[in-house]
């Protein structure tokens, strides 16, 4: 066997192992969604009063973990293909 095909096989195996090790679990996905929702709350438009926004932000920050477990987790489907995962969440 020549060196080029063997090198390609080793490279592909290394890449596959790297993808498997970095494949996110459900908890990682929920943490990501929680972070992104927090960023969206911070970027929210100013159409609501400042008092309402402050109240919504404080409620979200204090109860975001419960929100993830009750609203996001039950409506999330994980398609796991070994080297990668696809998460689909339908809340509404």
Secondary structure, 3 states (H helix, E strand, C coil): CCHHHHHHHHHHHHHHHHHHHCCCCHHHHHHHHHHHHHHHHHHCCCCCCHHHHHHHHHHHHHHHHHHHHHHHHHHEEEEECCCCEEEEECCC
